[in-house]
């Protein structure tokens, strides 16, 4: 079992290879994307199984807890423990956080490997984003290109998605994560942002895959004003973006990208 300070960097154990949960050497030579079932057990009584790439697990747990509104900041996590050879995460959160685990109903979403999100998030009044930040299409395209460059370096065999947080003023990427699931990659990127105490209101969330509703809910929860992808978006994601005044910029690699929601954040 590895004890982790969620506000720091996870130390490698003696059995770690290139990253926690890696395959044996002869299997890693096949260059296949890693996939594993990881259980998150929270001190408030909630437990859930996620199918994910088994690395950056502290960031995955932090981002997932934040997205489910079980925490509001990194300081709400008292401890994270990765145990049973990276197949279980024990999360101790502050006991004074108001959350009724009996009312926690999950929606099986359209995300790769079957994402989950709390049912109540689809019915709650949308949080409206009042950020006045603007970016150019050139900046978004550069950020997407940088994200894919990192993805190619980390996952040479392909088969994985990436997500990244970047400063909206063109300052570059502050966090980037890879996973077999688009929604997991977003959780990891947001989890890293929590650890770095990023100001989400000044960030762009970039993702390599299609933007579906549960990914948009994660951006709305964090108050991220602009979400960008070279792929498409679902109709429900577009409706959520409109309701929350989020700027949704998809098909960004095309000559005429599709800009939905608060379109005036994209400067010419």
N, C-alpha and C positions, 0 to 999 in steps of 0.2 A: 504494500500500500504506500502511496506517495502523498504526503501532505503538501498542499499548495497554498501559497499566499496569492489570492486572486489579484492583488494589486502589483504583483511582480511577474517575473518570467519563470515558467515551470522548469525545474531542474531535471536533468535526465537521470533515470535510474540505471543500475548496472546492466540491466537487460535491454535497454533501449538500443535500437540500431540508428538508422538515419533520423527517425522521429518516432514518438511513442506509438506502439501498436503496429509496427512495420511487419511485413511478411518475412519468413525465413529467406536467407540469401538466394537460394536456388529458385524460390518462387518469385522473389522480387525481380529477378533477372527477366521474367516474362513481361515486366513493365505493365502490369495490369493495375487499374485503379483499385485502391483498397476500399472494402465495404465491410461493415461490421455493425452488429446490433449493440447499442450502448444504452444502459439504463441510468436514468437520472432519478435519484431518490432525494427529495427535499424534506427538510426538517419540519415543514408544516403539514406533512402527511401525503403530499402529492408524489406520485412516481409515474414515470413515462419511459417508454422505450423509443429510441431514435435509431433509424438506420442511417449511418453516416460514414465518413472517412475518419478513422480513429486517431486523429491528431489535432492539435490545438483544442483539446477537449475543455480546458478551463474557459477559453473564450467562447466555445460553443455553449457551455452551460450558462455562463454569464449572459450571453446574448439571448438565449432561450428564456431564462428567468425574467429578463427585462421585457422581452416581447410579450410574455404572459402576464405582465404587470404584477409579478411577485416581488420585484425589487424596483426601486426608483434610481439607484445609483450603485456604484461598485462597493461603497461602504456598507450597503445593506447585506452584503455577503460576508459572514464571519469566517467561514472556511470552506474550501473545496478539497475533497479527497478523491483521487483517482485510484481505484483498486481493482482487484481481480483481473490483472493483466489488461487494463484499459477497457474493460467492458462495463464498469459501473462508476458513476460519479455520485458522491455523497455531498450534498450542498446544505450547509448550515446557514440559515438566514436569520436576520434579527427577529426575535420572537414577538416584537410589538407591531409587526407589519400586519395590517388587516387583510386577511385572505381566508375565505372559507373553502377548504378543499372539497367539501361535500357538494359544493355548487360548481365545481370545475368540470365542465363538459367540453369535450374535445371534438373538433371537426377534422375529418380526414380530408386533406386538401389535395389540390392537383399537383403539388410539388413532387419532384423526382424522389422516389423511394417513399412516397406517402407522407407528406408533411402533416403536422398537426398545429392547430391554434385553438384558442379558447373561443367557444361559441359566442359568448357575450360580446366579444369584440366586433362581431358583425352587426350586432343590434345596438351597440352603444352609440350615443351622439358623437359624430366625427369631431376630432380635434382640428380646429382650423389653424393652419400655419400662416403666421403673419410676417414671415421673413421677407425682407426687401432685397435680398441678395439676387444678383443677376450674373449670368455667365454667357459666354459666346458658344456657338456650336463648335468652333475650332478648339476651344478649351475642352469641351466634353469629348470630342473625338480624340484629342491627345491623351486624356485620362483613360479612355477606353483602350487606346493603343498601348499605353504603359501597363495597364492591368493585364492585357493578353500577353505582353512580353514576360511579365513575372510568371503567369500561368504556364507558359511554354517552358520556362526554366525549371519550375517545380514539378511539373507533371508532363514529362516529355512523352509519355505514352498516350496522353489524351484521356478522354472519358470522364473529365471532371469539369465542374463549373467554378467560376471565381466570382468574388464580390469584393468591392473596395470602397473605402471612404476617402474622399479627397477634399481639400480645402477649395471652397468655391471661388476664391480669389486667384486661382491658378497656381497655388503654392505646392501642388503635387499630392501624391498619395500619402495618407498617414496610416492606413491599415489595409491589408489585403489578405484574403483567405481563399482556400480551395476546398472543395468537397464534391462528392458525387451528387449531392442534392443542392439545388439552387437556394432553397430556403435555409439550409444549414450553413451555406457559405455566407449568406447575409447575417445570420446569427453570429457567426464567428467574427465577421468584420465589425459588427456593432459591439460585440463583446470586447474586442481589442480597443475600440473607441472608448468604451466605458473605462477600461483599465488606464487608458491614456488621458482620461477626463476631457475628452474632446467636446467642443461646443457643437452639438449636432445641428443647431440652427444655422451654422455657417458651412455645412458640409454638402457634398454631392455623394449620393449612393450610386455606384456603378455596378452593374451585374452583367455577366456574360450570357445569361439565358433569358427566356421569356419572363415577363413580369406578370405574375399572377396575384390574386387577391391577398394571399397570406403574406407575400413579400411586400405589397403595398401597405398592409396593416403594420408591419414592422417599421417601415419608414414613417408612417403617421405617428406611431407610438413614440418614436425618437424625436419627432419634429424636424425631420430632414426635409428641406424644401424642394430638392430636385432629385429625381430618380431617372437614370439613363441606362439604355441597353441597345445593343445592335440588333436585338431581336424584337418580337412583337410584344403586345400586352393583351391581357384578357379584358372582356367587356366589364367585368366586375371590378377589376383593378382600375380601369378608367373612371368608373362611377365613384369609387372611393377617393381617387385623386381629386376629382372635381369637388366632392363634398368637403374635403379637407384642405382645399386650396394648395395642393401639392402639384408641382410641375412634373409631368410624366413625358419624357422624351425617348421614344423608341424608334427602331429602325434607323438608328443614328448614322449608320455607315452609308445610307442611301443619300442621293443628291437632295431629296426633299424628305427629311425625317418627319415622323408623325409626332406632333406636340399636343399634349392633352392637359386638361386641368388648367392651372395658372400659367398660361402661355407667355405672359409678359416678362417672366424671369429669364427668358432666352433672348439675349441681345444680338443684334445683327453685327 
